[in-house]
């Protein structure tokens, strides 16, 4: 594969890591969280009642890593876990009040970051990029079936 294509995907990683770093540095109540735990918390706050399996799939991490991150967040009183009454193997994860308080702050900080990185990029360019990324995401989803 051409190295310029590999560079594009390397850039995705840089952007993703920078976003996480920016948010973690700005959200004062996230002190003590590691990046992976923050990613899990972010998904739970955005999707209350999400399953551990869904978190693993969305973040592309294994179930053991997800379980450890959720346990750490539970120990910090950021999330609570409920067993699925229909299937004890499934666990739903919800933000606690402490975890929920982060939602608005995280969204505001995330929006600030997005505005900063998109400065100087036209609406048409953003829409084109969004379309391309959707196609990539669909390709990844189909590959992982």
N, C-alpha and C positions, 0 to 999 in steps of 0.2 A: 504494500500500500504506500502511496505517495506520502512523504513526511509532512506535507502541508496539511493533509487531512488529519493526520495524527495530532498535529499542532492544534487544530480546531477543537478536538476532544480534550486535549490537555487544557485548553483555555476554559472549557466548561468546568473542569475541576477547580481551576483557579478562581473562577467567578463564584462557584458554590461555596468554596472554603472562605473566600473573602466575605460573602454575605453572612455566613455563620459567625465568623470572627467579629464582624461589625455589630451584629445584633447582640452577641454575648457580651461584648465590651460595653454596650449602651444599656443593656437591661441589668440594672444593679441587683435585682433579686435573684439573678442566675449565678451569683457567686458560689463557687464550689461545684458547679456542674461542669462535666467534661463535654466536649463537642458532641460525642455520640449520644449522650444522655439528653443534651439540649435538643438534638434533632428529633429524638423520640418524644420529648415533652412538647415540642412544637407541633408534631402530628396529632398528639392527643388533644391539645388545646384547640386545634383547628377542627378536629373530628371527634367530639366526645362520644364515647361508646365504641370506639374503634377496637377491633380485636388485635391481639398480639400478632396473629398471622398476617393481618392487613398491614400492620406497622412494618413488619419484616419485608413484605413485598414492596411497599411504597419506598422504603429507604434502601432496598436491596441489601439487607443484612441478614445474617442467619438468625434462627430462632433463639439460640443460646445467648447471643449478643443482645437481642431484644429483651429477653427475660431478665438478664443482669441489669440492663439500663432501667427497666421498669421497676425492678426491686429497689434500686438505688433511689429512684424518684419517689417510690412509696415510702422509703425510710426517711426521706426529706419532707414528707407530707405534701408532695406536689401532685400525686395521682392516687387514685384508689382503684381496686380491681374487684370486679364482680364476675362470678361464674355464670355461665349461660345455663339457665334452669332446664333448657332442653338438651344440652350436651355439655357435661362437666369438663370436657376437654377444651372447650372454648372459654376464653376469658375476655371480658369487655373492660376497657381501660377508660377511666374518666378523670378529668382534672379535678382536684380538690378546690376548695375556695382559694387556697393559696396559689395553686396552679392556674386557676381561672383568672385571677387578678393580673396575671402576666399577659393574657390574650390581647387586651387593648394596647398595652405598652409595646408588645412584640409587633403588632400590626402597624402601629405608628412608626416605629423604628424601621421596620421592613419597608414601608412605603417611602420613607425618607431616603433609604439606601437606593431603592429602585429609581426614584426621581434623580438622584445624583448620578447614577451610572448611565441613565438614558438621556442626560443633557446633551444636546447637540445632535441627537438622532431624530430623524423625521418620523412622523406618524406612519407613513408608508413603509419606511424601513423596519419599524417595529412590527407592523402587521405582517410584513414579509418574513421576518425572523420568526415570529410566532407560528406562522404557517409551516415553515421548515421544521421547527422544533416539534410540532405536533406530528408531522410525518415520521420523524425520527422516533418519537415516543411510541407511535403505533407499530413501527417496525420492531422495536425492542419488545413490546408486549406480545406481538405475534411470534417472535423468535423464542420467547420464554414460555410459550404454551406447551 
